[in-house]
Amino acid sequence: MSQVADSKGTRARTASAKRQRLTAAAARILHEQGVERTTIADIARAADVPVGNVYYYFKTKDDLVAAALSEHAHGLQTLTARLDRLPDPRQRLKGLIEAWVSERDLAARHGCPTGTLAAELGKRGEGGLGEEAGKVLRLLLDWAERQFRELGLPGPDGHALTLVGAYQGMSLLANALREPDVMVREGRRLTAWLERLPETS
């Protein structure tokens, strides 16, 4: 009886590992190639999973796109949870900028992972995956807004929009110009801006 249970447990772990590999591969390949250019076979190959097996976990390419968005959300939540361990909201915001700049080479090649997906999916119209991509960006905006609110600044939502908008802009320009240094220079400007903001709390 225990052998049967062990066998089922092993199969479940194997299935979970395959699903996770497919999800991670989808996040990476969709960022590199975009939704329209990416096939299920591309993702299966990157995950080292036979194409036929993919359909056991994901019925359509849109299901894989949704999984990729969840992966981006998880990555963002992991980052912000790490930053939340810093004692000061200004330090947390600076840490966020440092994290963005550390990904400058990737941004120069492919742009912001979530921003590029959101822009592409948004062209499909209202609702659907475009809306899901927007929810991931909303997670970032909400986290940034909490930091500005903790600093006691008026209009924390506006400051959050300024910060995240600047990130999207510098990612887009780094990608369009193929210049990672755009991220470095703009990261310094954003850090200097944060340092100039008064703390009123």
N, C-alpha and C positions, 0 to 999 in steps of 0.2 A: 504493500500500500504506500509506504514511504517512497519507494522508487517511482511510483506513478506521480506522486506529488512533486518529487524532485524533478521529474521529466517535464511536468507542466510548468514548474517554476523556471526551469532553464529556457523553455520555449518562450515564456512570457518575457523574460529578460532579453532574449535574442530579438524578439519582435520590437520591444521597447527601444533597444539600441539601434535597430534598423530605422525605425521611425524617426529617432533623434538625428541619425546621420542624414536622412533625407531632408529633414527640416533645416538643419544647419547648411546643407548643400544648397537647398533652395534659396536661403537667405543670401548666400555668397554669390551664386550664379545669377540670380535675378538682379542683384546689385551690379554685377559686372556687365551683364548683357541686356538687361531690361526685360520686361514681361513678354513683349511681342516676339523678340528674337530667341527666347529661351524655349526649348522643348522639354517634355517630360524625360526624354532620353538623355538630354544634357545633364539634368539633375540626377538621374539614376546613375549615370557614368561617374559624376563627381562624388556621389555617395558610395560608390562601389556596391550597388544593389542592382540585380537584374531588372530590366525594364518591366517585365511582366509582374514582378513582385510589388512594384510601386502601387499598383491599383488595389492591392490588399489594404494599403494604408491611406491612400488618397485617390479618390475617384476621378478627379479632374485636375487640370493645371491650376484652376482658380483655388482649389483646395490647398495646393502647394503654396500658392501666393499668400493665402490666409495664414498658413503655417509659418511662412517666412516673416510675415508681419508680427506674429506672436513671438517669434525669435528675436526680432528687433526690440519689441516691448520688453521682453525678459532681459535683454542686454542692457537696456536703458535703466530698468529697475535695479539691476545688479550694480550698475555704476552709481546711481543716485543713493542707493543704500550704503555703499562704501563712503560716498561723500558726506552722507548724513552723520557719519561717525566723527567728522570734524566739528570742533566746538563752536565755530563762528560762521554765520551765514555768508559773510563776504569771502571767507576762505573756501567755503563749499562752491560758491559761484566761480571763484578763480580756479578751483580744482576742475570744474566742468570745462572751462576754457582750455586748461592744460590738456585734458583728455581729448578735446577736439583737435588741438594742434598736434598732439602725438599721432593722430591718424592722418596727417597732412598728405603723405604719399598716396594713401588709398583714396583720399578725397580728390587729389589731383588726377588720378586715373579714372575714377568712376563717380565722383560727387558724393553727397550725403546719402547713406544707405536708405533711410526712410524718406528723405525729401525727394529723391529721384523717383522712388516708387510712387509716392503721393502725387507727384506731378504727372506721371504717366497714367496712373489709374484714375486720376481726377478727370481725364479727358473722356472717360467712358460715360460721364453724366452723373446724375444724382444717385446717392446711396451706394450700396454694394461695397466693393473692395476699396474704392476711393475714400469712402467714409471711414473704413477701418484704418486706412493709413493715416487719416486725419486724427484718429483717436490716439495713435502712437505719438504723434506730434503734440497732441493735447496733454499727454502725460508729462512731456518735457516742459511745456508752458506752465502747467499747474505746479510742478516742482519748483521751477524758477520763481514763480509768483510767490510761493510760500517763503522763499529765501528773502525776497525783497520786502515782503510784509514783516518778516522777523526783524529786518533792519529798521522798521518803522517808517519806511518811505511812503509818501502819498502816491497813489496810482501804481501799486505793485504789478497789476496786470499789464500796464503800459510798459513798465521797465522789462518785464518778462518778454513781451513782444519785441522790444528793441533788441534784447540779447539774442533771442532765438532767430529773429529775422536777420541779424548780422551774421550769425552762424550759417544760415542757409545761403546768404549772399556770398560769403567768402568761400564756401564750399563750391558753389556754382562757378565763381570766377576762377578758383584754383583749377577746377576741372576744365573749364572752357579754354583757359590759357595754358594748361598743363604746367602750372607753376606752384609747387607745394609751398614756396616761400610766401605766397599770398596769405596762407593760413597763419604763418608765423607773424607776419607784419600786422595783420588784422587782429590776431590774438593779443598782441601787445597793446593795440589801441583799446580793445575791449577791457583788458586788465587795468589800464590807466583810467578808463572811464569808471570802472567799479571803485577804484581807489579814491576818485574825486567825489563820489556820492556821499552825502552826509549820513551819519547814523543818528536817527532821532528817537530810537526806542529807549 
